[in-house]
Amino acid sequence: MAIPTKLIEGFRGTASLPIIYLKLHEAINDPYSSLSKVSAIISDDAGLSARLLKLVNSSFYGFPQRIETISDAVSLVGSKQVRDLALVTTMMKAFQGIPEDLIDMEMFWMHSMACGVGAKVISEMIGESQIERYFVAGVLHDLGRLIMYSKVPNESRIILERAKNEHRPMVDIEYDVLDCSHTEIGRALVDAWKLPSCFQEVVAYHHTPEKAQQYPIETAAVHIADIVVHALQYGTSGERFVPCMKKESWHKLNLSIDELPKLVRTIERDVESVVHLLQSEVTV
């Protein structure tokens, strides 16, 4: 059995994919379902309903008119996109009890959400339409680190200490200590959760975007976003240093260096609104 699979085996999070996500997924894939059914599922969860309405009325979307009802939100955003947003805003409860000396969970989720926002901003800049997919992929990218901190805390302490003392990226030390990295562990978790293949590939290759075959644009976007939010110091997943950017990813996205200031400004604007919006879910 592969090491990543061993690490997620028995982890409570593998059985804790939010019920609301599963209900929405089932309804969306039911040919006899409707937007009203999807709206009803969301409306049954008062917390999710409130977060969704706040999100669609924030600068994250920038709709010109205020959205007052869940049915309008689902109609405007799309049922699949709402399902993915439900995943982000509820899955954080699956990860509890991680030693505080390893990671500050508020800082972890801040980094994750900032990366999601960065990927979403990049997707808009390059003309992609499914911005929620980029956002969710960015939020999920470092989940493997939470499995590490939960399942192998002693080894994780060694990794954190060595990365600090040797001034090396954590991902390199992870291979030294565990014979695998958080990217492979995260991919195993996303696979166990049966999430879309896009998320699996982004999680697996956000440090090595050149290896992405099916979703190279999404992977490149999350790779760039991860580096930018590290540089902006939005939270952390444990990494102390800004990862190296693969210049091929920047070129693949066909971005001009002149667009970098705009990218940073928009990320700063949207991160603030999203982090405050999800604050109740960030602190676990």
GIGI-V826654 format. One record per pair of residues at least 24 apart in sequence whose C-alpha atoms are under 8 Angstrom apart, sorted by the first residue. I is the first residue (numbers start at 1). J is the second residue. Records with the same first field share a line. If there is no record, write none. Layout:
I=J / J
//
This chain:
3=179 / 180
4=180 / 184 / 185 / 188
5=185 / 188
7=147 / 148 / 151 / 185
8=147 / 151 / 185 / 188 / 189
11=147 / 151
12=94
13=94 / 95
14=189 / 192 / 193
15=193
16=91 / 94
17=91 / 94 / 193
18=87 / 90 / 91
20=86 / 87
21=83 / 84 / 86 / 87
24=83
25=80 / 83
28=79 / 80
35=71 / 74 / 75 / 79
36=71
38=74 / 79
39=70 / 71 / 74
42=70
43=70
48=86 / 89 / 90
51=89 / 277 / 278
52=85 / 86
54=277
55=274 / 277
58=273 / 274
59=269 / 270 / 273
60=270 / 273 / 274
81=130 / 132 / 133
84=132 / 133 / 136
85=132 / 136
88=136 / 139
89=278 / 281
90=281
92=281 / 282 / 284
93=281 / 284
95=146 / 284
96=284
97=150
98=146 / 149 / 150
99=149 / 150 / 153
102=149 / 153 / 156 / 157 / 238
103=149 / 237 / 238
105=282 / 283 / 284
106=235 / 282 / 283 / 284
107=234 / 235 / 236 / 237
108=235 / 236 / 237 / 238
109=139 / 235 / 282
110=234 / 235 / 236 / 275 / 282
111=229 / 230 / 234 / 235 / 236 / 237
112=138 / 139 / 140 / 141 / 142 / 235 / 236 / 237
113=138 / 139 / 271 / 274 / 275
114=138 / 139 / 229 / 234 / 267 / 271 / 275
115=139 / 222 / 225 / 226 / 229
116=222 / 225
117=267 / 270 / 271
118=222 / 225 / 226 / 228 / 229 / 263 / 267
119=218 / 221 / 222 / 224 / 225
121=263 / 266 / 267
122=221 / 225 / 263
123=221
126=253 / 254 / 255
134=218 / 221 / 222
136=199
137=198 / 199 / 202 / 203 / 218 / 222
138=222 / 225 / 226
140=199 / 203
141=183 / 186 / 202 / 203 / 204 / 206 / 222
142=182 / 183 / 186 / 203 / 237
143=182 / 186
144=181 / 182 / 183 / 184 / 185 / 186 / 187 / 189
145=182 / 185 / 186 / 237
147=185 / 186
148=182
160=238 / 239
163=240
164=240
167=241
169=239 / 241 / 243
170=238 / 239
208=246
209=246 / 249
210=248 / 249
217=252 / 253
220=249 / 250 / 252 / 253
221=249 / 253
223=249
224=249 / 250
228=264
//
